[in-house]
Amino acid sequence: MDHWRSFRYKNLTLFVISVLFAVLLSRFEPFHAFLLNLGSLGYFGAFLAGILFVSTFTVATGVVILLVLAKQLSPIEIGLVAGFGAVVGDFTIFRFIKDNLLEEITPFYNRFGGNHITTVLHSKYFSWTLPVIGAIVIASPFPDEIGVSLMSIARMKTYQFLILSFILNAVGIFFVVSASTIIKP
């Protein structure tokens, strides 16, 4: 156990393991059936769907659950409750990246010409765009990892991130659910 504590790339290793686990879990059919049954849980199902809505590996399942819930709940209710769930998912990603992952990736980044990219990213003309691009990605129905990463790299304060994440995700989920009720197959 002491080896793990002194291991330099803990977070990067955990990230790779979690990606592999997500890929394996996505191929497990009973897990899919369980996730789709979350739609019958009302507000709790909307909260869990919000958590699933932010990740690349679970966004499709999260959207399906939200669309199932759209038959029972109003888009505003789904947007608010699932928005809180999405904040939980985004905050997990935000803390993971902000805490230690950047420190672990920096040596690789510097080895492959990262100084030039850092200069561009922190210039006065470009630095304000990281949070803006991140906000656009979070508000869209696309997975939030890139948007959260951009906001984390921009050194956004945690309370600002939480407020912005809730507003953007709630609005994005509201629009997805509203579009599904307007455009019925």
Contacts in CASP RR format, 6 or more apart in sequence:
PFRMAT RR
TARGET T0000
AUTHOR 0000-0000-0000
METHOD contacts of the structure
MODEL  1
MDHWRSFRYKNLTLFVISVLFAVLLSRFEPFHAFLLNLGSLGYFGAFLAG
ILFVSTFTVATGVVILLVLAKQLSPIEIGLVAGFGAVVGDFTIFRFIKDN
LLEEITPFYNRFGGNHITTVLHSKYFSWTLPVIGAIVIASPFPDEIGVSL
MSIARMKTYQFLILSFILNAVGIFFVVSASTIIKP
4 10 0 8 1.000
7 13 0 8 1.000
8 104 0 8 1.000
9 104 0 8 1.000
10 100 0 8 1.000
10 104 0 8 1.000
11 96 0 8 1.000
11 99 0 8 1.000
11 100 0 8 1.000
11 101 0 8 1.000
11 104 0 8 1.000
12 101 0 8 1.000
12 104 0 8 1.000
12 105 0 8 1.000
15 96 0 8 1.000
15 101 0 8 1.000
19 57 0 8 1.000
22 55 0 8 1.000
22 57 0 8 1.000
22 58 0 8 1.000
23 57 0 8 1.000
25 31 0 8 1.000
26 32 0 8 1.000
26 57 0 8 1.000
32 61 0 8 1.000
35 52 0 8 1.000
35 58 0 8 1.000
35 61 0 8 1.000
35 62 0 8 1.000
35 65 0 8 1.000
36 61 0 8 1.000
36 64 0 8 1.000
36 65 0 8 1.000
36 68 0 8 1.000
38 44 0 8 1.000
38 45 0 8 1.000
38 48 0 8 1.000
38 49 0 8 1.000
38 65 0 8 1.000
39 45 0 8 1.000
39 49 0 8 1.000
39 65 0 8 1.000
39 68 0 8 1.000
39 69 0 8 1.000
40 68 0 8 1.000
41 48 0 8 1.000
42 69 0 8 1.000
42 72 0 8 1.000
42 73 0 8 1.000
43 73 0 8 1.000
43 77 0 8 1.000
43 81 0 8 1.000
45 65 0 8 1.000
45 69 0 8 1.000
46 65 0 8 1.000
46 66 0 8 1.000
46 69 0 8 1.000
46 73 0 8 1.000
46 77 0 8 1.000
46 78 0 8 1.000
46 79 0 8 1.000
46 81 0 8 1.000
46 82 0 8 1.000
47 81 0 8 1.000
47 82 0 8 1.000
47 84 0 8 1.000
47 85 0 8 1.000
48 65 0 8 1.000
48 85 0 8 1.000
49 62 0 8 1.000
49 63 0 8 1.000
49 65 0 8 1.000
49 66 0 8 1.000
49 69 0 8 1.000
49 82 0 8 1.000
50 62 0 8 1.000
50 66 0 8 1.000
50 82 0 8 1.000
50 83 0 8 1.000
50 84 0 8 1.000
50 85 0 8 1.000
50 86 0 8 1.000
50 89 0 8 1.000
50 169 0 8 1.000
50 173 0 8 1.000
51 85 0 8 1.000
51 86 0 8 1.000
51 88 0 8 1.000
51 89 0 8 1.000
52 58 0 8 1.000
52 59 0 8 1.000
52 61 0 8 1.000
52 62 0 8 1.000
52 65 0 8 1.000
53 59 0 8 1.000
53 62 0 8 1.000
53 63 0 8 1.000
53 66 0 8 1.000
53 82 0 8 1.000
53 85 0 8 1.000
53 86 0 8 1.000
53 169 0 8 1.000
53 173 0 8 1.000
54 86 0 8 1.000
54 89 0 8 1.000
54 90 0 8 1.000
54 93 0 8 1.000
54 143 0 8 1.000
54 144 0 8 1.000
54 145 0 8 1.000
54 148 0 8 1.000
54 169 0 8 1.000
55 89 0 8 1.000
55 93 0 8 1.000
55 143 0 8 1.000
55 144 0 8 1.000
55 145 0 8 1.000
56 143 0 8 1.000
56 145 0 8 1.000
59 141 0 8 1.000
59 142 0 8 1.000
59 143 0 8 1.000
63 141 0 8 1.000
63 176 0 8 1.000
66 78 0 8 1.000
66 82 0 8 1.000
66 173 0 8 1.000
66 176 0 8 1.000
66 177 0 8 1.000
66 180 0 8 1.000
67 177 0 8 1.000
67 180 0 8 1.000
69 78 0 8 1.000
69 177 0 8 1.000
70 78 0 8 1.000
70 177 0 8 1.000
70 180 0 8 1.000
70 181 0 8 1.000
75 174 0 8 1.000
75 177 0 8 1.000
75 178 0 8 1.000
75 181 0 8 1.000
76 174 0 8 1.000
78 173 0 8 1.000
78 174 0 8 1.000
78 177 0 8 1.000
79 170 0 8 1.000
79 171 0 8 1.000
79 172 0 8 1.000
79 173 0 8 1.000
79 174 0 8 1.000
79 177 0 8 1.000
80 170 0 8 1.000
82 169 0 8 1.000
82 170 0 8 1.000
82 173 0 8 1.000
83 166 0 8 1.000
83 169 0 8 1.000
83 170 0 8 1.000
83 173 0 8 1.000
84 166 0 8 1.000
85 169 0 8 1.000
86 144 0 8 1.000
86 165 0 8 1.000
86 166 0 8 1.000
86 169 0 8 1.000
86 170 0 8 1.000
86 173 0 8 1.000
87 162 0 8 1.000
87 165 0 8 1.000
87 166 0 8 1.000
87 169 0 8 1.000
89 144 0 8 1.000
90 138 0 8 1.000
90 144 0 8 1.000
90 148 0 8 1.000
90 161 0 8 1.000
90 165 0 8 1.000
90 169 0 8 1.000
91 161 0 8 1.000
91 162 0 8 1.000
91 165 0 8 1.000
93 144 0 8 1.000
93 145 0 8 1.000
93 148 0 8 1.000
93 149 0 8 1.000
94 148 0 8 1.000
94 151 0 8 1.000
94 152 0 8 1.000
94 158 0 8 1.000
94 161 0 8 1.000
94 165 0 8 1.000
97 148 0 8 1.000
97 149 0 8 1.000
97 152 0 8 1.000
97 153 0 8 1.000
98 152 0 8 1.000
102 152 0 8 1.000
102 153 0 8 1.000
109 117 0 8 1.000
120 126 0 8 1.000
121 127 0 8 1.000
121 130 0 8 1.000
121 153 0 8 1.000
127 154 0 8 1.000
130 150 0 8 1.000
130 151 0 8 1.000
130 153 0 8 1.000
130 154 0 8 1.000
131 150 0 8 1.000
131 151 0 8 1.000
131 154 0 8 1.000
131 156 0 8 1.000
133 147 0 8 1.000
133 150 0 8 1.000
134 146 0 8 1.000
134 147 0 8 1.000
134 148 0 8 1.000
134 150 0 8 1.000
134 151 0 8 1.000
135 147 0 8 1.000
135 151 0 8 1.000
135 164 0 8 1.000
135 168 0 8 1.000
137 144 0 8 1.000
137 146 0 8 1.000
137 147 0 8 1.000
137 150 0 8 1.000
138 144 0 8 1.000
138 147 0 8 1.000
138 148 0 8 1.000
138 151 0 8 1.000
138 164 0 8 1.000
138 165 0 8 1.000
138 168 0 8 1.000
138 169 0 8 1.000
139 168 0 8 1.000
139 169 0 8 1.000
139 171 0 8 1.000
139 172 0 8 1.000
140 172 0 8 1.000
141 172 0 8 1.000
141 176 0 8 1.000
144 169 0 8 1.000
148 165 0 8 1.000
151 161 0 8 1.000
151 164 0 8 1.000
152 161 0 8 1.000
156 164 0 8 1.000
END
